[in-house]
Amino acid sequence: MIRKILLKASVLFFSTSAGIVVAGIIVSPYVWYMNMIANDGPIFPPPLVALGFFGLPFAFLLFPVQLSVALYEFFSGKSLGSYFPLIAIVNGLSAGLLWSYVLKSSETNAAFVLALLGIALIQSFVVFGSTWLLERIAPLILDVLLKISNVLKSPPRPP
């Protein structure tokens, strides 16, 4: 039981982290370009801006659905792996639209909203794709780590 809880928690953590990193990598060059063409104001580090305005907000918006899927799979014992693409699309579109509403200004145009939707969809697909992948390989990795730790704990055999 504890093993299953730890596996689900680690899968949630690593898949969320993967989504944040990918969003930061994609958005950072655009933020750098905007810093280069700007003629006023301070210049902030592009990865920090990408993290604060895209990676973390989308992670917080995607996490409730990700957590509910993990809890459903944990308690029912059924995997929703075949539904992950559909869940990722719906969750990514809703997160992108919600964040575009939060960032809404008088100059918001369709290209900005589409960019937010695109980043949210990419991050959602990375999150749910890595969740699917980690659920397949995490038990194998844990078994190998347990065998290695047991070998290291056991006293050496006499020659």
DAWOHU-V846134 format. One line per field, one symbol per residue. ss: DSSP state (H for helix, E for strand, C for the rest). psi: psi as a letter, one per 40 degrees, with the letter a starting at -180 (. if undefined). Layout:
ss->???
psi->???
This chain:
ss->CHHHHHHHHHHHHHHHHHHHHHHHHHHHHHHHHHHHHCCCCCCCCHHHHHHHHHHHHHHHHHHHHHHHHHHHHHHHCCCCHHHHHHHHHHHHHHHHHHHHHHCCCCCCCHHHHHHHHHHHHHHHHHHHHHHHHHHHHHHHHHHHHHHHHHHHHCCCCCC
psi->ddddddddddddddddddddddddddddddddddddeieiiihihdddddddedddddddddddddddddddddddeihfdeedddddddddddddddddddehidehidddddddddddddddddddddddddddeddddddddddddddddiiiii.
